[in-house]
Amino acid sequence: MKIVALAGGVGGAKLAHGFSKIINTDDFSVIVNTGDDFTHFGLTICPDIDTVCYTLSEKSNPVTGWGRNNESFDVMDALKELNAPDWFLLGDKDLALHLERTRLLWEGQSLTLVTERLRRVLGVHHSILPMTNELVRTFVNTVEHGKIPFQEYFVKYKYLPKTIGFDFIGIEKAFPSPEVLGKLAESDLVILCPSNPFVSINPIISLPGVRNILRGKFIVGVSPIIGGKAVKGPLALMLQDANLPVEPESIIKMYDDFLDIFLIDTNDHHHTRTSEIPSSIIISDAEILLTDISKRIHLAETIINLYEKYK
């Protein structure tokens, strides 16, 4: 069985980590959002790709879920002494990866090839694919600051500004890479990880042709909402700003044209199906708070069992 995960952020990386422990190297791959990518100090930084790579290589910071473990910040401290911008924290090991990525990109290699090289060096055995090789940048439309890059909204302003929409600049000229299209075409099961649907999953499925491909696949989604709260990050605030309830049903509606199964947390099993959710979508519950590797593996196994039951 071939499985593909669509992921972005810490939640997506954690579930992908679980699958990577039980699925053969050639049978599992992760397609990662690149809308969060940006240039800082002249370096190409790919936060979602790096979070997935660090998590699957078990080199991520276990406290934050992002960045490297056993990290030092000598360069960042020196930059602060120079009064350089310090709103985006970069560790020394992390900087080394950004430097090498930028060098390879300047040599003319695609982001897909660069990511393939870096994930192998980090010790990741499964394919990690950027959603596209073209430049796509997520901008957040805010009340307080107008249209700003996602990382400024997320890190610099700590996702406090009120959101009024999202733009994926360059999406109309971008295409899924041949590698992404190939993995999707051969997949038996596609997982929508518990990632932010607005800014992590939506950029991927907004690429030309991707949504149509998903309509022909067996799709299992995992809720990023537990008990009326986002597991991590600004999703709850984004839903409120869009006048949507902070409930799993709001997430289901975003995917309802291609979703087969949607997993909610056992604590949310009391939620009833609304008339707006197609009856064809199976809603099941499981423990989806992925605090350790055993829970990540268990959720991955649960998803596979559901696929085998309902395919």
C-alpha positions as CSV (number, residue, x, y, z in Angstrom):
1,M,0.0,0.0,0.0
2,K,1.3,3.4,-1.0
3,I,0.6,6.2,1.5
4,V,1.1,10.0,1.0
5,A,0.7,12.6,3.7
6,L,0.0,16.3,3.1
7,A,1.7,18.2,5.9
8,G,2.8,21.5,7.3
9,G,3.8,22.6,10.8
10,V,4.5,20.6,14.0
11,G,1.2,18.6,14.0
12,G,1.8,17.3,10.4
13,A,5.4,16.4,11.2
14,K,4.4,14.4,14.3
15,L,1.9,12.2,12.4
16,A,4.3,11.8,9.5
17,H,6.8,10.6,12.1
18,G,4.4,7.9,13.3
19,F,3.9,6.6,9.7
20,S,7.6,6.6,9.1
21,K,8.1,4.1,11.9
22,I,5.8,1.5,10.4
23,I,5.7,1.9,6.6
24,N,8.5,0.8,4.3
25,T,10.7,3.5,2.8
26,D,9.3,3.2,-0.7
27,D,5.6,3.2,0.5
28,F,5.4,6.4,2.4
29,S,6.1,10.0,1.4
30,V,5.3,13.5,2.7
31,I,4.3,16.4,0.5
32,V,5.0,19.6,2.4
33,N,3.7,23.1,2.2
34,T,6.2,25.7,1.0
35,G,4.0,28.7,1.3
36,D,5.6,29.5,4.6
37,D,9.1,29.7,3.0
38,F,10.8,33.1,3.0
39,T,14.1,34.8,2.6
40,H,15.9,36.0,5.8
41,F,19.5,37.4,5.9
42,G,19.6,36.4,2.2
43,L,19.0,32.7,3.1
44,T,16.1,30.6,1.8
45,I,14.3,29.3,4.9
46,C,11.7,26.5,4.6
47,P,10.1,26.1,8.0
48,D,7.7,23.3,7.2
49,I,10.2,21.3,5.3
50,D,12.7,21.6,8.0
51,T,10.2,20.7,10.8
52,V,9.3,17.5,8.9
53,C,13.0,16.7,8.3
54,Y,14.1,17.4,11.9
55,T,11.1,15.4,13.3
56,L,11.6,12.3,11.1
57,S,15.3,12.3,11.7
58,E,14.6,12.8,15.5
59,K,16.8,15.9,15.6
60,S,13.9,18.3,16.4
61,N,13.7,20.3,19.6
62,P,11.4,18.2,21.8
63,V,10.1,21.2,23.7
64,T,9.1,23.5,20.8
65,G,8.5,20.8,18.2
66,W,10.5,23.0,15.7
67,G,14.2,23.8,15.4
68,R,17.1,21.5,16.3
69,N,17.8,19.7,19.5
70,N,21.0,20.5,21.5
71,E,21.1,23.8,19.6
72,S,23.4,26.8,20.2
73,F,22.7,30.4,19.3
74,D,26.1,32.1,19.0
75,V,25.4,33.6,15.6
76,M,22.0,34.9,16.7
77,D,23.6,36.5,19.8
78,A,26.2,38.2,17.6
79,L,23.5,39.5,15.3
80,K,21.7,41.0,18.2
81,E,24.8,42.8,19.3
82,L,24.8,44.3,15.8
83,N,21.2,45.4,16.2
84,A,20.2,43.2,13.3
85,P,16.6,41.9,13.1
86,D,16.2,39.2,15.8
87,W,12.5,38.4,15.6
88,F,13.1,35.1,13.8
89,L,15.2,32.8,16.0
90,L,17.8,30.9,14.1
91,G,20.1,28.3,15.8
92,D,23.6,27.7,14.6
93,K,22.9,24.1,13.3
94,D,19.7,25.4,11.7
95,L,21.7,28.2,10.0
96,A,24.1,25.7,8.6
97,L,21.3,23.9,6.8
98,H,19.9,27.2,5.5
99,L,23.3,28.2,4.2
100,E,23.8,24.9,2.4
101,R,20.2,25.0,0.9
102,T,20.7,28.5,-0.4
103,R,24.1,27.5,-1.9
104,L,22.6,24.6,-3.7
105,L,19.6,26.6,-5.0
106,W,22.0,29.3,-6.3
107,E,23.8,26.5,-8.2
108,G,20.6,25.9,-10.0
109,Q,19.3,22.8,-8.3
110,S,15.5,22.6,-7.7
111,L,14.1,22.7,-4.2
112,T,13.0,19.1,-4.7
113,L,16.5,18.0,-5.4
114,V,18.0,20.1,-2.6
115,T,15.4,18.7,-0.1
116,E,16.2,15.2,-1.3
117,R,19.9,15.7,-0.6
118,L,19.4,17.4,2.8
119,R,16.9,14.8,4.1
120,R,19.3,12.0,3.3
121,V,22.2,13.8,5.0
122,L,19.9,14.2,8.1
123,G,19.1,10.5,8.1
124,V,15.5,10.6,6.9
125,H,14.7,7.5,4.9
126,H,11.3,8.4,3.4
127,S,10.7,10.9,0.6
128,I,10.0,14.5,1.7
129,L,8.7,16.5,-1.2
130,P,8.2,20.3,-1.5
131,M,4.7,20.9,-2.9
132,T,6.3,22.8,-5.8
133,N,9.6,24.0,-7.1
134,E,8.1,27.4,-8.0
135,L,8.0,30.4,-5.6
136,V,4.7,30.5,-3.7
137,R,4.4,32.8,-0.7
138,T,1.6,33.0,1.8
139,F,0.5,36.5,2.8
140,V,-2.0,37.1,5.6
141,N,-4.5,40.0,5.2
142,T,-4.8,41.6,8.6
143,V,-6.8,44.5,10.1
144,E,-3.9,46.1,11.9
145,H,-1.0,45.7,9.4
146,G,-2.6,45.1,6.0
147,K,-1.1,42.3,3.9
148,I,2.0,40.8,5.5
149,P,4.1,37.7,4.9
150,F,3.0,34.7,6.9
151,Q,6.2,34.5,9.0
152,E,5.8,38.1,10.1
153,Y,2.2,37.4,11.2
154,F,3.2,34.2,12.9
155,V,6.5,34.9,14.5
156,K,7.1,38.7,14.5
157,Y,3.5,39.6,15.6
158,K,2.9,36.3,17.4
159,Y,-0.4,35.8,15.4
160,L,-2.1,38.5,17.3
161,P,-3.4,40.6,14.3
162,K,-7.0,39.9,13.2
163,T,-7.1,38.0,9.9
164,I,-9.4,38.8,7.1
165,G,-8.1,36.4,4.5
166,F,-5.0,34.7,2.9
167,D,-3.3,35.1,-0.4
168,F,-0.9,32.6,-2.0
169,I,1.2,34.8,-4.2
170,G,2.5,33.0,-7.2
171,I,0.1,30.0,-6.9
172,E,-1.4,30.7,-10.3
173,K,2.1,30.2,-12.0
174,A,3.1,27.3,-9.8
175,F,2.7,23.6,-10.6
176,P,3.1,20.4,-8.5
177,S,6.5,18.9,-9.2
178,P,6.7,15.7,-11.3
179,E,7.7,13.9,-8.1
180,V,4.6,15.2,-6.3
181,L,2.3,14.2,-9.1
182,G,3.9,10.8,-9.3
183,K,3.5,10.1,-5.6
184,L,-0.1,11.2,-5.7
185,A,-0.9,9.2,-8.8
186,E,0.4,5.9,-7.3
187,S,-1.0,6.5,-3.8
188,D,-3.7,4.2,-2.4
189,L,-4.3,6.4,0.7
190,V,-3.8,10.2,1.2
191,I,-3.6,11.6,4.7
192,L,-4.5,15.2,5.5
193,C,-2.4,15.7,8.6
194,P,-3.6,17.7,11.6
195,S,-2.1,20.8,10.1
196,N,-3.7,24.3,9.8
197,P,-6.1,24.0,6.8
198,F,-5.8,27.8,6.0
199,V,-2.1,28.1,5.6
200,S,-0.6,24.6,5.6
201,I,-2.9,22.3,3.6
202,N,-4.8,24.9,1.4
203,P,-1.6,26.0,-0.4
204,I,-0.9,22.4,-1.4
205,I,-4.4,21.6,-2.6
206,S,-4.6,25.0,-4.4
207,L,-1.9,24.0,-6.8
208,P,-3.4,23.3,-10.3
209,G,-4.8,19.8,-10.6
210,V,-4.2,18.6,-7.0
211,R,-7.7,18.9,-5.8
212,N,-9.0,17.0,-8.8
213,I,-6.5,14.2,-8.1
214,L,-7.6,14.0,-4.5
215,R,-11.2,13.6,-5.6
216,G,-10.2,10.2,-7.1
217,K,-8.2,9.0,-4.0
218,F,-9.2,7.6,-0.6
219,I,-8.6,10.5,1.8
220,V,-8.4,10.4,5.6
221,G,-8.2,13.7,7.4
222,V,-7.2,14.3,11.1
223,S,-8.6,17.2,13.0
224,P,-6.2,19.9,14.3
225,I,-9.0,21.0,16.7
226,I,-9.4,19.2,20.1
227,G,-11.9,20.3,22.7
228,G,-12.7,23.6,21.0
229,K,-9.0,24.6,20.8
230,A,-6.2,24.4,18.3
231,V,-3.6,21.9,19.2
232,K,-0.9,24.4,18.3
233,G,-0.7,27.8,16.6
234,P,-3.2,30.3,15.3
235,L,-5.9,28.1,13.8
236,A,-8.6,28.8,16.5
237,L,-8.1,32.6,16.1
238,M,-8.3,32.2,12.3
239,L,-11.6,30.3,12.5
240,Q,-13.0,32.9,14.9
241,D,-11.9,35.7,12.6
242,A,-13.7,33.9,9.7
243,N,-16.9,33.6,11.9
244,L,-16.5,29.8,12.0
245,P,-17.0,27.7,15.1
246,V,-13.8,26.3,16.6
247,E,-15.0,22.7,16.0
248,P,-14.0,19.8,13.8
249,E,-17.0,20.4,11.6
250,S,-15.5,23.6,10.3
251,I,-12.4,21.7,9.2
252,I,-14.5,19.0,7.5
253,K,-16.4,21.5,5.4
254,M,-13.1,22.7,3.9
255,Y,-12.4,19.3,2.6
256,D,-15.8,17.9,2.0
257,D,-15.6,17.5,-1.8
258,F,-12.9,14.8,-1.5
259,L,-12.9,13.6,2.1
260,D,-13.7,9.9,2.9
261,I,-12.9,9.7,6.6
262,F,-12.3,12.3,9.2
263,L,-10.8,11.6,12.6
264,I,-11.7,13.6,15.6
265,D,-10.4,13.3,19.1
266,T,-12.2,10.9,21.5
267,N,-13.0,14.0,23.7
268,D,-15.0,15.4,20.8
269,H,-17.0,12.3,20.1
270,H,-20.2,14.1,21.3
271,H,-20.1,16.3,18.2
272,T,-23.1,15.6,16.0
273,R,-23.0,15.6,12.3
274,T,-24.6,18.7,10.8
275,S,-26.8,18.6,7.7
276,E,-24.0,20.5,5.8
277,I,-21.6,17.6,6.1
278,P,-22.1,15.0,3.4
279,S,-23.4,11.6,4.7
280,S,-20.7,9.9,2.6
281,I,-18.0,11.2,5.0
282,I,-17.3,8.8,7.8
283,I,-16.5,10.5,11.1
284,S,-14.5,8.4,13.6
285,D,-12.7,9.2,16.8
286,A,-9.3,8.3,18.2
287,E,-6.7,9.8,20.4
288,I,-5.1,12.4,18.2
289,L,-2.9,14.4,20.6
290,L,0.5,13.2,19.5
291,T,2.6,13.8,22.5
292,D,5.0,10.9,22.0
293,I,6.1,8.4,19.4
294,S,3.9,5.6,20.7
295,K,0.8,7.8,20.2
296,R,2.0,8.8,16.8
297,I,2.5,5.2,15.7
298,H,-0.9,4.2,17.2
299,L,-2.7,6.9,15.3
300,A,-1.0,5.9,12.1
301,E,-2.0,2.3,12.7
302,T,-5.6,3.4,13.4
303,I,-5.7,5.3,10.1
304,I,-4.5,2.2,8.1
305,N,-7.0,0.0,9.9
306,L,-9.8,2.4,9.0
307,Y,-8.7,2.5,5.4
308,E,-8.7,-1.3,5.2
309,K,-12.1,-1.4,6.7
310,Y,-13.8,1.1,4.5
311,K,-11.8,1.2,1.2
